[in-house]
Amino acid sequence: MSVLGTGGYLAMVIVGSYGLFPTRIRGSGQGFCYNIGRALAALFPLLIGLLSQKVPLSVGIGAFAAVSYGVVILAALSLPETRGKQLDAQ
């Protein structure tokens, strides 16, 4: 898979938050979650650099990748199921 191919999937990341927020605050909720994620992601290069002073760089990158995948899995499992439910149309 090319690097350009993965960019198309990144656009779908925000779809999970549609079910998290009521219609009246959905835009604000998505913006909040997106920007918190950006802030945390901005810290990763610094933290990996600090960690690489103690362990090999590959171990630091692997550890942060594993933590990132774990967060994604936990977030996906905590999303509410909306199949068969009537969604607000306000």
PyMOL Python script that loads the backbone (N, CA, C, O; Angstrom):
from pymol import cmd

cmd.read_pdbstr("""\
ATOM      1  N   MET A   1       0.846  -1.174   0.000  1.00  0.00           N
ATOM      2  CA  MET A   1       0.000   0.000   0.000  1.00  0.00           C
ATOM      3  C   MET A   1       0.892   1.237   0.000  1.00  0.00           C
ATOM      4  O   MET A   1       1.860   1.327   0.754  1.00  0.00           O
ATOM      5  N   SER A   2       0.553   2.152  -0.834  1.00  0.00           N
ATOM      6  CA  SER A   2       1.356   3.363  -0.913  1.00  0.00           C
ATOM      7  C   SER A   2       0.996   4.327   0.208  1.00  0.00           C
ATOM      8  O   SER A   2      -0.064   4.218   0.824  1.00  0.00           O
ATOM      9  N   VAL A   3       1.877   5.254   0.458  1.00  0.00           N
ATOM     10  CA  VAL A   3       1.629   6.267   1.472  1.00  0.00           C
ATOM     11  C   VAL A   3       0.436   7.123   1.074  1.00  0.00           C
ATOM     12  O   VAL A   3      -0.347   7.528   1.933  1.00  0.00           O
ATOM     13  N   LEU A   4       0.289   7.399  -0.198  1.00  0.00           N
ATOM     14  CA  LEU A   4      -0.849   8.201  -0.653  1.00  0.00           C
ATOM     15  C   LEU A   4      -2.166   7.469  -0.446  1.00  0.00           C
ATOM     16  O   LEU A   4      -3.193   8.104  -0.209  1.00  0.00           O
ATOM     17  N   GLY A   5      -2.151   6.154  -0.530  1.00  0.00           N
ATOM     18  CA  GLY A   5      -3.367   5.381  -0.335  1.00  0.00           C
ATOM     19  C   GLY A   5      -3.891   5.454   1.083  1.00  0.00           C
ATOM     20  O   GLY A   5      -5.102   5.389   1.298  1.00  0.00           O
ATOM     21  N   THR A   6      -3.003   5.589   2.056  1.00  0.00           N
ATOM     22  CA  THR A   6      -3.455   5.642   3.441  1.00  0.00           C
ATOM     23  C   THR A   6      -4.142   6.962   3.763  1.00  0.00           C
ATOM     24  O   THR A   6      -4.947   7.017   4.693  1.00  0.00           O
ATOM     25  N   GLY A   7      -3.850   8.018   3.027  1.00  0.00           N
ATOM     26  CA  GLY A   7      -4.464   9.317   3.296  1.00  0.00           C
ATOM     27  C   GLY A   7      -5.965   9.304   3.119  1.00  0.00           C
ATOM     28  O   GLY A   7      -6.679  10.022   3.819  1.00  0.00           O
ATOM     29  N   GLY A   8      -6.459   8.492   2.185  1.00  0.00           N
ATOM     30  CA  GLY A   8      -7.906   8.401   1.983  1.00  0.00           C
ATOM     31  C   GLY A   8      -8.624   7.838   3.185  1.00  0.00           C
ATOM     32  O   GLY A   8      -9.763   8.214   3.463  1.00  0.00           O
ATOM     33  N   TYR A   9      -7.978   6.945   3.899  1.00  0.00           N
ATOM     34  CA  TYR A   9      -8.595   6.351   5.078  1.00  0.00           C
ATOM     35  C   TYR A   9      -8.610   7.319   6.260  1.00  0.00           C
ATOM     36  O   TYR A   9      -9.484   7.232   7.123  1.00  0.00           O
ATOM     37  N   LEU A  10      -7.671   8.216   6.301  1.00  0.00           N
ATOM     38  CA  LEU A  10      -7.608   9.168   7.407  1.00  0.00           C
ATOM     39  C   LEU A  10      -8.822  10.076   7.444  1.00  0.00           C
ATOM     40  O   LEU A  10      -9.213  10.540   8.515  1.00  0.00           O
ATOM     41  N   ALA A  11      -9.417  10.334   6.308  1.00  0.00           N
ATOM     42  CA  ALA A  11     -10.613  11.175   6.263  1.00  0.00           C
ATOM     43  C   ALA A  11     -11.780  10.516   6.996  1.00  0.00           C
ATOM     44  O   ALA A  11     -12.695  11.212   7.436  1.00  0.00           O
ATOM     45  N   MET A  12     -11.768   9.211   7.134  1.00  0.00           N
ATOM     46  CA  MET A  12     -12.864   8.493   7.781  1.00  0.00           C
ATOM     47  C   MET A  12     -12.726   8.442   9.293  1.00  0.00           C
ATOM     48  O   MET A  12     -13.625   7.945   9.971  1.00  0.00           O
ATOM     49  N   VAL A  13     -11.640   8.937   9.833  1.00  0.00           N
ATOM     50  CA  VAL A  13     -11.402   8.873  11.272  1.00  0.00           C
ATOM     51  C   VAL A  13     -12.482   9.602  12.049  1.00  0.00           C
ATOM     52  O   VAL A  13     -12.900   9.131  13.107  1.00  0.00           O
ATOM     53  N   ILE A  14     -12.935  10.721  11.557  1.00  0.00           N
ATOM     54  CA  ILE A  14     -13.887  11.541  12.296  1.00  0.00           C
ATOM     55  C   ILE A  14     -15.306  10.964  12.283  1.00  0.00           C
ATOM     56  O   ILE A  14     -16.145  11.403  13.069  1.00  0.00           O
ATOM     57  N   VAL A  15     -15.592  10.000  11.418  1.00  0.00           N
ATOM     58  CA  VAL A  15     -16.933   9.449  11.303  1.00  0.00           C
ATOM     59  C   VAL A  15     -17.388   8.810  12.618  1.00  0.00           C
ATOM     60  O   VAL A  15     -18.575   8.855  12.939  1.00  0.00           O
ATOM     61  N   GLY A  16     -16.482   8.227  13.370  1.00  0.00           N
ATOM     62  CA  GLY A  16     -16.851   7.593  14.636  1.00  0.00           C
ATOM     63  C   GLY A  16     -17.456   8.550  15.631  1.00  0.00           C
ATOM     64  O   GLY A  16     -18.262   8.141  16.466  1.00  0.00           O
ATOM     65  N   SER A  17     -17.093   9.804  15.564  1.00  0.00           N
ATOM     66  CA  SER A  17     -17.612  10.763  16.535  1.00  0.00           C
ATOM     67  C   SER A  17     -19.017  11.245  16.208  1.00  0.00           C
ATOM     68  O   SER A  17     -19.613  11.961  17.013  1.00  0.00           O
ATOM     69  N   TYR A  18     -19.567  10.877  15.053  1.00  0.00           N
ATOM     70  CA  TYR A  18     -20.928  11.295  14.729  1.00  0.00           C
ATOM     71  C   TYR A  18     -21.925  10.771  15.755  1.00  0.00           C
ATOM     72  O   TYR A  18     -22.878  11.468  16.105  1.00  0.00           O
ATOM     73  N   GLY A  19     -21.717   9.565  16.234  1.00  0.00           N
ATOM     74  CA  GLY A  19     -22.641   8.986  17.198  1.00  0.00           C
ATOM     75  C   GLY A  19     -22.385   9.402  18.630  1.00  0.00           C
ATOM     76  O   GLY A  19     -23.202   9.113  19.505  1.00  0.00           O
ATOM     77  N   LEU A  20     -21.279  10.070  18.895  1.00  0.00           N
ATOM     78  CA  LEU A  20     -20.936  10.440  20.263  1.00  0.00           C
ATOM     79  C   LEU A  20     -21.653  11.682  20.758  1.00  0.00           C
ATOM     80  O   LEU A  20     -21.942  11.802  21.949  1.00  0.00           O
ATOM     81  N   PHE A  21     -21.937  12.595  19.866  1.00  0.00           N
ATOM     82  CA  PHE A  21     -22.443  13.900  20.277  1.00  0.00           C
ATOM     83  C   PHE A  21     -23.841  14.144  19.739  1.00  0.00           C
ATOM     84  O   PHE A  21     -24.168  13.730  18.627  1.00  0.00           O
ATOM     85  N   PRO A  22     -24.674  14.822  20.539  1.00  0.00           N
ATOM     86  CA  PRO A  22     -25.991  15.217  20.022  1.00  0.00           C
ATOM     87  C   PRO A  22     -25.829  16.169  18.840  1.00  0.00           C
ATOM     88  O   PRO A  22     -24.801  16.832  18.699  1.00  0.00           O
ATOM     89  N   THR A  23     -26.830  16.225  18.015  1.00  0.00           N
ATOM     90  CA  THR A  23     -26.757  17.012  16.792  1.00  0.00           C
ATOM     91  C   THR A  23     -26.395  18.464  17.053  1.00  0.00           C
ATOM     92  O   THR A  23     -25.621  19.047  16.294  1.00  0.00           O
ATOM     93  N   ARG A  24     -26.935  19.063  18.107  1.00  0.00           N
ATOM     94  CA  ARG A  24     -26.737  20.496  18.349  1.00  0.00           C
ATOM     95  C   ARG A  24     -25.285  20.858  18.679  1.00  0.00           C
ATOM     96  O   ARG A  24     -24.890  22.008  18.487  1.00  0.00           O
ATOM     97  N   ILE A  25     -24.483  19.910  19.170  1.00  0.00           N
ATOM     98  CA  ILE A  25     -23.082  20.219  19.500  1.00  0.00           C
ATOM     99  C   ILE A  25     -22.097  19.345  18.732  1.00  0.00           C
ATOM    100  O   ILE A  25     -20.915  19.290  19.071  1.00  0.00           O
ATOM    101  N   ARG A  26     -22.581  18.670  17.708  1.00  0.00           N
ATOM    102  CA  ARG A  26     -21.735  17.713  16.992  1.00  0.00           C
ATOM    103  C   ARG A  26     -20.490  18.367  16.398  1.00  0.00           C
ATOM    104  O   ARG A  26     -19.399  17.807  16.502  1.00  0.00           O
ATOM    105  N   GLY A  27     -20.628  19.517  15.789  1.00  0.00           N
ATOM    106  CA  GLY A  27     -19.473  20.188  15.191  1.00  0.00           C
ATOM    107  C   GLY A  27     -18.441  20.585  16.226  1.00  0.00           C
ATOM    108  O   GLY A  27     -17.243  20.402  16.013  1.00  0.00           O
ATOM    109  N   SER A  28     -18.898  21.128  17.352  1.00  0.00           N
ATOM    110  CA  SER A  28     -17.976  21.522  18.421  1.00  0.00           C
ATOM    111  C   SER A  28     -17.298  20.307  19.037  1.00  0.00           C
ATOM    112  O   SER A  28     -16.103  20.343  19.327  1.00  0.00           O
ATOM    113  N   GLY A  29     -18.051  19.236  19.238  1.00  0.00           N
ATOM    114  CA  GLY A  29     -17.482  18.020  19.814  1.00  0.00           C
ATOM    115  C   GLY A  29     -16.430  17.401  18.925  1.00  0.00           C
ATOM    116  O   GLY A  29     -15.387  16.958  19.405  1.00  0.00           O
ATOM    117  N   GLN A  30     -16.698  17.365  17.622  1.00  0.00           N
ATOM    118  CA  GLN A  30     -15.720  16.817  16.683  1.00  0.00           C
ATOM    119  C   GLN A  30     -14.471  17.685  16.641  1.00  0.00           C
ATOM    120  O   GLN A  30     -13.352  17.171  16.604  1.00  0.00           O
ATOM    121  N   GLY A  31     -14.659  18.988  16.645  1.00  0.00           N
ATOM    122  CA  GLY A  31     -13.507  19.891  16.638  1.00  0.00           C
ATOM    123  C   GLY A  31     -12.657  19.739  17.881  1.00  0.00           C
ATOM    124  O   GLY A  31     -11.429  19.754  17.811  1.00  0.00           O
ATOM    125  N   PHE A  32     -13.321  19.592  19.030  1.00  0.00           N
ATOM    126  CA  PHE A  32     -12.603  19.407  20.288  1.00  0.00           C
ATOM    127  C   PHE A  32     -11.782  18.123  20.245  1.00  0.00           C
ATOM    128  O   PHE A  32     -10.590  18.135  20.553  1.00  0.00           O
ATOM    129  N   CYS A  33     -12.411  17.025  19.866  1.00  0.00           N
ATOM    130  CA  CYS A  33     -11.698  15.739  19.814  1.00  0.00           C
ATOM    131  C   CYS A  33     -10.545  15.778  18.813  1.00  0.00           C
ATOM    132  O   CYS A  33      -9.458  15.269  19.087  1.00  0.00           O
ATOM    133  N   TYR A  34     -10.787  16.378  17.666  1.00  0.00           N
ATOM    134  CA  TYR A  34      -9.745  16.460  16.640  1.00  0.00           C
ATOM    135  C   TYR A  34      -8.537  17.237  17.152  1.00  0.00           C
ATOM    136  O   TYR A  34      -7.397  16.811  16.966  1.00  0.00           O
ATOM    137  N   ASN A  35      -8.785  18.368  17.794  1.00  0.00           N
ATOM    138  CA  ASN A  35      -7.677  19.205  18.241  1.00  0.00           C
ATOM    139  C   ASN A  35      -6.958  18.635  19.460  1.00  0.00           C
ATOM    140  O   ASN A  35      -5.755  18.850  19.612  1.00  0.00           O
ATOM    141  N   ILE A  36      -7.649  17.925  20.318  1.00  0.00           N
ATOM    142  CA  ILE A  36      -6.977  17.220  21.417  1.00  0.00           C
ATOM    143  C   ILE A  36      -6.050  16.154  20.829  1.00  0.00           C
ATOM    144  O   ILE A  36      -4.919  15.988  21.286  1.00  0.00           O
ATOM    145  N   GLY A  37      -6.532  15.437  19.816  1.00  0.00           N
ATOM    146  CA  GLY A  37      -5.689  14.441  19.153  1.00  0.00           C
ATOM    147  C   GLY A  37      -4.469  15.065  18.498  1.00  0.00           C
ATOM    148  O   GLY A  37      -3.375  14.502  18.554  1.00  0.00           O
ATOM    149  N   ARG A  38      -4.650  16.228  17.876  1.00  0.00           N
ATOM    150  CA  ARG A  38      -3.511  16.918  17.267  1.00  0.00           C
ATOM    151  C   ARG A  38      -2.495  17.334  18.311  1.00  0.00           C
ATOM    152  O   ARG A  38      -1.291  17.212  18.088  1.00  0.00           O
ATOM    153  N   ALA A  39      -2.970  17.830  19.460  1.00  0.00           N
ATOM    154  CA  ALA A  39      -2.058  18.265  20.523  1.00  0.00           C
ATOM    155  C   ALA A  39      -1.255  17.083  21.069  1.00  0.00           C
ATOM    156  O   ALA A  39      -0.047  17.186  21.281  1.00  0.00           O
ATOM    157  N   LEU A  40      -1.935  15.973  21.290  1.00  0.00           N
ATOM    158  CA  LEU A  40      -1.226  14.788  21.782  1.00  0.00           C
ATOM    159  C   LEU A  40      -0.238  14.264  20.743  1.00  0.00           C
ATOM    160  O   LEU A  40       0.871  13.856  21.089  1.00  0.00           O
ATOM    161  N   ALA A  41      -0.636  14.273  19.475  1.00  0.00           N
ATOM    162  CA  ALA A  41       0.256  13.799  18.416  1.00  0.00           C
ATOM    163  C   ALA A  41       1.476  14.703  18.270  1.00  0.00           C
ATOM    164  O   ALA A  41       2.550  14.237  17.890  1.00  0.00           O
ATOM    165  N   ALA A  42       1.321  15.966  18.564  1.00  0.00           N
ATOM    166  CA  ALA A  42       2.455  16.887  18.462  1.00  0.00           C
ATOM    167  C   ALA A  42       3.512  16.599  19.529  1.00  0.00           C
ATOM    168  O   ALA A  42       4.684  16.929  19.347  1.00  0.00           O
ATOM    169  N   LEU A  43       3.107  15.996  20.625  1.00  0.00           N
ATOM    170  CA  LEU A  43       4.053  15.668  21.696  1.00  0.00           C
ATOM    171  C   LEU A  43       4.868  14.405  21.407  1.00  0.00           C
ATOM    172  O   LEU A  43       5.953  14.229  21.962  1.00  0.00           O
ATOM    173  N   PHE A  44       4.356  13.531  20.549  1.00  0.00           N
ATOM    174  CA  PHE A  44       5.016  12.251  20.326  1.00  0.00           C
ATOM    175  C   PHE A  44       6.455  12.371  19.839  1.00  0.00           C
ATOM    176  O   PHE A  44       7.312  11.662  20.366  1.00  0.00           O
ATOM    177  N   PRO A  45       6.775  13.221  18.866  1.00  0.00           N
ATOM    178  CA  PRO A  45       8.184  13.306  18.438  1.00  0.00           C
ATOM    179  C   PRO A  45       9.116  13.714  19.588  1.00  0.00           C
ATOM    180  O   PRO A  45      10.220  13.183  19.710  1.00  0.00           O
ATOM    181  N   LEU A  46       8.676  14.644  20.419  1.00  0.00           N
ATOM    182  CA  LEU A  46       9.486  15.050  21.570  1.00  0.00           C
ATOM    183  C   LEU A  46       9.671  13.883  22.536  1.00  0.00           C
ATOM    184  O   LEU A  46      10.785  13.607  22.981  1.00  0.00           O
ATOM    185  N   LEU A  47       8.587  13.211  22.852  1.00  0.00           N
ATOM    186  CA  LEU A  47       8.663  12.105  23.808  1.00  0.00           C
ATOM    187  C   LEU A  47       9.491  10.940  23.265  1.00  0.00           C
ATOM    188  O   LEU A  47      10.231  10.304  24.016  1.00  0.00           O
ATOM    189  N   ILE A  48       9.372  10.658  21.968  1.00  0.00           N
ATOM    190  CA  ILE A  48      10.187   9.599  21.372  1.00  0.00           C
ATOM    191  C   ILE A  48      11.665   9.984  21.426  1.00  0.00           C
ATOM    192  O   ILE A  48      12.518   9.142  21.705  1.00  0.00           O
ATOM    193  N   GLY A  49      11.963  11.247  21.162  1.00  0.00           N
ATOM    194  CA  GLY A  49      13.349  11.710  21.250  1.00  0.00           C
ATOM    195  C   GLY A  49      13.903  11.588  22.655  1.00  0.00           C
ATOM    196  O   GLY A  49      15.041  11.157  22.839  1.00  0.00           O
ATOM    197  N   LEU A  50      13.109  11.965  23.651  1.00  0.00           N
ATOM    198  CA  LEU A  50      13.556  11.840  25.037  1.00  0.00           C
ATOM    199  C   LEU A  50      13.758  10.379  25.422  1.00  0.00           C
ATOM    200  O   LEU A  50      14.726  10.028  26.097  1.00  0.00           O
ATOM    201  N   LEU A  51      12.821   9.527  24.979  1.00  0.00           N
ATOM    202  CA  LEU A  51      12.928   8.104  25.294  1.00  0.00           C
ATOM    203  C   LEU A  51      14.124   7.467  24.598  1.00  0.00           C
ATOM    204  O   LEU A  51      14.734   6.540  25.133  1.00  0.00           O
ATOM    205  N   SER A  52      14.464   7.962  23.402  1.00  0.00           N
ATOM    206  CA  SER A  52      15.573   7.363  22.656  1.00  0.00           C
ATOM    207  C   SER A  52      16.935   7.649  23.291  1.00  0.00           C
ATOM    208  O   SER A  52      17.941   7.074  22.878  1.00  0.00           O
ATOM    209  N   GLN A  53      16.973   8.523  24.281  1.00  0.00           N
ATOM    210  CA  GLN A  53      18.225   8.727  25.019  1.00  0.00           C
ATOM    211  C   GLN A  53      18.502   7.560  25.962  1.00  0.00           C
ATOM    212  O   GLN A  53      19.644   7.325  26.355  1.00  0.00           O
ATOM    213  N   LYS A  54      17.445   6.834  26.320  1.00  0.00           N
ATOM    214  CA  LYS A  54      17.578   5.709  27.265  1.00  0.00           C
ATOM    215  C   LYS A  54      17.533   4.349  26.575  1.00  0.00           C
ATOM    216  O   LYS A  54      18.204   3.412  27.009  1.00  0.00           O
ATOM    217  N   VAL A  55      16.755   4.233  25.511  1.00  0.00           N
ATOM    218  CA  VAL A  55      16.594   2.964  24.797  1.00  0.00           C
ATOM    219  C   VAL A  55      16.826   3.226  23.313  1.00  0.00           C
ATOM    220  O   VAL A  55      16.834   4.383  22.895  1.00  0.00           O
ATOM    221  N   PRO A  56      17.017   2.180  22.504  1.00  0.00           N
ATOM    222  CA  PRO A  56      17.176   2.396  21.060  1.00  0.00           C
ATOM    223  C   PRO A  56      15.943   3.074  20.445  1.00  0.00           C
ATOM    224  O   PRO A  56      14.821   2.910  20.924  1.00  0.00           O
ATOM    225  N   LEU A  57      16.176   3.824  19.392  1.00  0.00           N
ATOM    226  CA  LEU A  57      15.101   4.569  18.741  1.00  0.00           C
ATOM    227  C   LEU A  57      13.975   3.648  18.275  1.00  0.00           C
ATOM    228  O   LEU A  57      12.800   3.998  18.383  1.00  0.00           O
ATOM    229  N   SER A  58      14.329   2.485  17.763  1.00  0.00           N
ATOM    230  CA  SER A  58      13.305   1.558  17.279  1.00  0.00           C
ATOM    231  C   SER A  58      12.383   1.103  18.407  1.00  0.00           C
ATOM    232  O   SER A  58      11.189   0.904  18.185  1.00  0.00           O
ATOM    233  N   VAL A  59      12.915   0.937  19.595  1.00  0.00           N
ATOM    234  CA  VAL A  59      12.096   0.542  20.743  1.00  0.00           C
ATOM    235  C   VAL A  59      11.136   1.677  21.120  1.00  0.00           C
ATOM    236  O   VAL A  59       9.967   1.434  21.417  1.00  0.00           O
ATOM    237  N   GLY A  60      11.632   2.905  21.106  1.00  0.00           N
ATOM    238  CA  GLY A  60      10.782   4.053  21.421  1.00  0.00           C
ATOM    239  C   GLY A  60       9.647   4.216  20.423  1.00  0.00           C
ATOM    240  O   GLY A  60       8.500   4.433  20.812  1.00  0.00           O
ATOM    241  N   ILE A  61       9.965   4.112  19.138  1.00  0.00           N
ATOM    242  CA  ILE A  61       8.927   4.231  18.114  1.00  0.00           C
ATOM    243  C   ILE A  61       7.928   3.086  18.236  1.00  0.00           C
ATOM    244  O   ILE A  61       6.722   3.301  18.122  1.00  0.00           O
ATOM    245  N   GLY A  62       8.418   1.886  18.463  1.00  0.00           N
ATOM    246  CA  GLY A  62       7.531   0.736  18.620  1.00  0.00           C
ATOM    247  C   GLY A  62       6.610   0.867  19.822  1.00  0.00           C
ATOM    248  O   GLY A  62       5.433   0.511  19.757  1.00  0.00           O
ATOM    249  N   ALA A  63       7.156   1.383  20.922  1.00  0.00           N
ATOM    250  CA  ALA A  63       6.341   1.556  22.131  1.00  0.00           C
ATOM    251  C   ALA A  63       5.222   2.567  21.890  1.00  0.00           C
ATOM    252  O   ALA A  63       4.079   2.334  22.284  1.00  0.00           O
ATOM    253  N   PHE A  64       5.540   3.667  21.258  1.00  0.00           N
ATOM    254  CA  PHE A  64       4.514   4.672  20.994  1.00  0.00           C
ATOM    255  C   PHE A  64       3.505   4.188  19.963  1.00  0.00           C
ATOM    256  O   PHE A  64       2.323   4.522  20.050  1.00  0.00           O
ATOM    257  N   ALA A  65       3.956   3.408  18.989  1.00  0.00           N
ATOM    258  CA  ALA A  65       3.025   2.835  18.019  1.00  0.00           C
ATOM    259  C   ALA A  65       2.063   1.878  18.713  1.00  0.00           C
ATOM    260  O   ALA A  65       0.864   1.895  18.436  1.00  0.00           O
ATOM    261  N   ALA A  66       2.578   1.047  19.611  1.00  0.00           N
ATOM    262  CA  ALA A  66       1.727   0.104  20.332  1.00  0.00           C
ATOM    263  C   ALA A  66       0.709   0.842  21.203  1.00  0.00           C
ATOM    264  O   ALA A  66      -0.460   0.461  21.252  1.00  0.00           O
ATOM    265  N   VAL A  67       1.151   1.887  21.884  1.00  0.00           N
ATOM    266  CA  VAL A  67       0.235   2.679  22.711  1.00  0.00           C
ATOM    267  C   VAL A  67      -0.830   3.332  21.836  1.00  0.00           C
ATOM    268  O   VAL A  67      -2.003   3.360  22.208  1.00  0.00           O
ATOM    269  N   SER A  68      -0.435   3.856  20.684  1.00  0.00           N
ATOM    270  CA  SER A  68      -1.383   4.504  19.774  1.00  0.00           C
ATOM    271  C   SER A  68      -2.434   3.517  19.282  1.00  0.00           C
ATOM    272  O   SER A  68      -3.624   3.831  19.275  1.00  0.00           O
ATOM    273  N   TYR A  69      -2.005   2.335  18.873  1.00  0.00           N
ATOM    274  CA  TYR A  69      -2.958   1.321  18.434  1.00  0.00           C
ATOM    275  C   TYR A  69      -3.875   0.897  19.579  1.00  0.00           C
ATOM    276  O   TYR A  69      -5.064   0.658  19.366  1.00  0.00           O
ATOM    277  N   GLY A  70      -3.334   0.805  20.780  1.00  0.00           N
ATOM    278  CA  GLY A  70      -4.164   0.473  21.937  1.00  0.00           C
ATOM    279  C   GLY A  70      -5.231   1.512  22.197  1.00  0.00           C
ATOM    280  O   GLY A  70      -6.369   1.167  22.518  1.00  0.00           O
ATOM    281  N   VAL A  71      -4.880   2.784  22.064  1.00  0.00           N
ATOM    282  CA  VAL A  71      -5.857   3.858  22.258  1.00  0.00           C
ATOM    283  C   VAL A  71      -6.953   3.784  21.197  1.00  0.00           C
ATOM    284  O   VAL A  71      -8.130   3.975  21.502  1.00  0.00           O
ATOM    285  N   VAL A  72      -6.564   3.505  19.953  1.00  0.00           N
ATOM    286  CA  VAL A  72      -7.544   3.390  18.877  1.00  0.00           C
ATOM    287  C   VAL A  72      -8.514   2.244  19.158  1.00  0.00           C
ATOM    288  O   VAL A  72      -9.724   2.390  18.983  1.00  0.00           O
ATOM    289  N   ILE A  73      -7.983   1.116  19.590  1.00  0.00           N
ATOM    290  CA  ILE A  73      -8.845  -0.038  19.877  1.00  0.00           C
ATOM    291  C   ILE A  73      -9.792   0.272  21.024  1.00  0.00           C
ATOM    292  O   ILE A  73     -10.980  -0.041  20.943  1.00  0.00           O
ATOM    293  N   LEU A  74      -9.289   0.882  22.093  1.00  0.00           N
ATOM    294  CA  LEU A  74     -10.151   1.238  23.220  1.00  0.00           C
ATOM    295  C   LEU A  74     -11.224   2.247  22.809  1.00  0.00           C
ATOM    296  O   LEU A  74     -12.374   2.139  23.235  1.00  0.00           O
ATOM    297  N   ALA A  75     -10.853   3.215  21.991  1.00  0.00           N
ATOM    298  CA  ALA A  75     -11.831   4.208  21.525  1.00  0.00           C
ATOM    299  C   ALA A  75     -12.906   3.542  20.675  1.00  0.00           C
ATOM    300  O   ALA A  75     -14.091   3.840  20.826  1.00  0.00           O
ATOM    301  N   ALA A  76     -12.500   2.644  19.785  1.00  0.00           N
ATOM    302  CA  ALA A  76     -13.468   1.971  18.922  1.00  0.00           C
ATOM    303  C   ALA A  76     -14.419   1.099  19.738  1.00  0.00           C
ATOM    304  O   ALA A  76     -15.611   1.031  19.438  1.00  0.00           O
ATOM    305  N   LEU A  77     -13.904   0.442  20.753  1.00  0.00           N
ATOM    306  CA  LEU A  77     -14.750  -0.417  21.585  1.00  0.00           C
ATOM    307  C   LEU A  77     -15.688   0.372  22.479  1.00  0.00           C
ATOM    308  O   LEU A  77     -16.715  -0.151  22.910  1.00  0.00           O
ATOM    309  N   SER A  78     -15.351   1.622  22.764  1.00  0.00           N
ATOM    310  CA  SER A  78     -16.193   2.419  23.662  1.00  0.00           C
ATOM    311  C   SER A  78     -17.254   3.238  22.927  1.00  0.00           C
ATOM    312  O   SER A  78     -18.088   3.874  23.571  1.00  0.00           O
ATOM    313  N   LEU A  79     -17.239   3.237  21.591  1.00  0.00           N
ATOM    314  CA  LEU A  79     -18.263   3.959  20.845  1.00  0.00           C
ATOM    315  C   LEU A  79     -19.615   3.291  21.054  1.00  0.00           C
ATOM    316  O   LEU A  79     -19.695   2.063  21.092  1.00  0.00           O
ATOM    317  N   PRO A  80     -20.671   4.072  21.188  1.00  0.00           N
ATOM    318  CA  PRO A  80     -21.996   3.474  21.379  1.00  0.00           C
ATOM    319  C   PRO A  80     -22.503   2.833  20.084  1.00  0.00           C
ATOM    320  O   PRO A  80     -22.236   3.327  18.989  1.00  0.00           O
ATOM    321  N   GLU A  81     -23.223   1.748  20.224  1.00  0.00           N
ATOM    322  CA  GLU A  81     -23.833   1.084  19.069  1.00  0.00           C
ATOM    323  C   GLU A  81     -25.111   1.830  18.707  1.00  0.00           C
ATOM    324  O   GLU A  81     -25.960   2.058  19.568  1.00  0.00           O
ATOM    325  N   THR A  82     -25.251   2.206  17.457  1.00  0.00           N
ATOM    326  CA  THR A  82     -26.433   2.959  17.027  1.00  0.00           C
ATOM    327  C   THR A  82     -27.269   2.175  16.018  1.00  0.00           C
ATOM    328  O   THR A  82     -28.239   2.705  15.476  1.00  0.00           O
ATOM    329  N   ARG A  83     -26.906   0.930  15.764  1.00  0.00           N
ATOM    330  CA  ARG A  83     -27.673   0.127  14.820  1.00  0.00           C
ATOM    331  C   ARG A  83     -29.091  -0.083  15.346  1.00  0.00           C
ATOM    332  O   ARG A  83     -29.283  -0.559  16.465  1.00  0.00           O
ATOM    333  N   GLY A  84     -30.075   0.274  14.533  1.00  0.00           N
ATOM    334  CA  GLY A  84     -31.473   0.073  14.906  1.00  0.00           C
ATOM    335  C   GLY A  84     -32.037   1.141  15.813  1.00  0.00           C
ATOM    336  O   GLY A  84     -33.214   1.063  16.166  1.00  0.00           O
ATOM    337  N   LYS A  85     -31.263   2.137  16.210  1.00  0.00           N
ATOM    338  CA  LYS A  85     -31.752   3.203  17.091  1.00  0.00           C
ATOM    339  C   LYS A  85     -32.207   4.398  16.256  1.00  0.00           C
ATOM    340  O   LYS A  85     -31.659   4.669  15.187  1.00  0.00           O
ATOM    341  N   GLN A  86     -33.193   5.092  16.748  1.00  0.00           N
ATOM    342  CA  GLN A  86     -33.642   6.316  16.103  1.00  0.00           C
ATOM    343  C   GLN A  86     -32.690   7.437  16.504  1.00  0.00           C
ATOM    344  O   GLN A  86     -32.554   7.735  17.690  1.00  0.00           O
ATOM    345  N   LEU A  87     -32.034   8.057  15.535  1.00  0.00           N
ATOM    346  CA  LEU A  87     -31.085   9.136  15.812  1.00  0.00           C
ATOM    347  C   LEU A  87     -31.817  10.461  15.783  1.00  0.00           C
ATOM    348  O   LEU A  87     -32.768  10.639  15.021  1.00  0.00           O
ATOM    349  N   ASP A  88     -31.365  11.404  16.625  1.00  0.00           N
ATOM    350  CA  ASP A  88     -31.950  12.747  16.652  1.00  0.00           C
ATOM    351  C   ASP A  88     -31.779  13.407  15.304  1.00  0.00           C
ATOM    352  O   ASP A  88     -30.724  13.295  14.679  1.00  0.00           O
ATOM    353  N   ALA A  89     -32.792  14.081  14.861  1.00  0.00           N
ATOM    354  CA  ALA A  89     -32.715  14.817  13.601  1.00  0.00           C
ATOM    355  C   ALA A  89     -32.972  16.303  13.859  1.00  0.00           C
ATOM    356  O   ALA A  89     -33.627  16.966  13.055  1.00  0.00           O
ATOM    357  N   GLN A  90     -32.469  16.819  14.955  1.00  0.00           N
ATOM    358  CA  GLN A  90     -32.729  18.212  15.336  1.00  0.00           C
ATOM    359  C   GLN A  90     -31.986  19.163  14.466  1.00  0.00           C
ATOM    360  O   GLN A  90     -32.090  20.376  14.647  1.00  0.00           O
TER     361      GLN A  90
END
""", "prot")
cmd.dss("prot")
cmd.show_as("cartoon", "prot")
cmd.util.cbc("prot")
cmd.orient("prot")
